[in-house]
Amino acid sequence: QDVPTKLVAKAVPLPMTVRGHWFLSPRTEYSVAVQTAVKQSDGEYLVSGWSETVEFCTGDYAKEHLAQLQEKAELIAGRM
């Protein structure tokens, strides 16, 4: 499923790591493709073509994440 997502990063010399927040659901299939945009001196942007599409599937929750979810649920339940 296509999900509108926008990740804006400052251009830095390669090699670089683009960091962003991606909230992915467990046991879900995703497809990701990337474009880059470089602001030119005239103020216009030079936009690249789309990258190769990468497809992947997320795994199950890790035990530590399940423990965090349980702890949050117990805190909320305790206040009700």
Buried (B, 14 or more C-beta within 10 A) or exposed (E): EEEEEEEEEEEEEEEEEEEEEEEEEEEEEBEEEEEEEEEEEEEEEEEEEEEEEEEEEEEEBEEEEEEEEEEEEEEEEEEE
